[in-house]
């Protein structure tokens, strides 16, 4: 069958080659946020900034988002499912309902 890397590449962002980071402050400001963007955990401002920046076709950030997608996919494949005790599960679900 198809291995996890091949599956991740098939579902990841399109291929792009990284460019040298020559004074591009926007890219430098965003480089620590790529994984959070892929996970959808950024607040509106940072998430919007990355989406707008990538929509302008920045090859470096497209590459970085692709790598973040692959990394997170592979990490998720190696994680073991958590087995919560009933009380822990109830507490977690109660907390999620509040949000």
PyMOL commands that set and color helices and strands:
alter all, ss='L'
color gray80, all
select helices_A, chain A and resi 4-11+25-30+34-39+44-55+59-78+86-98
alter helices_A, ss='H'
color red, helices_A
deselect
rebuild
show_as cartoon
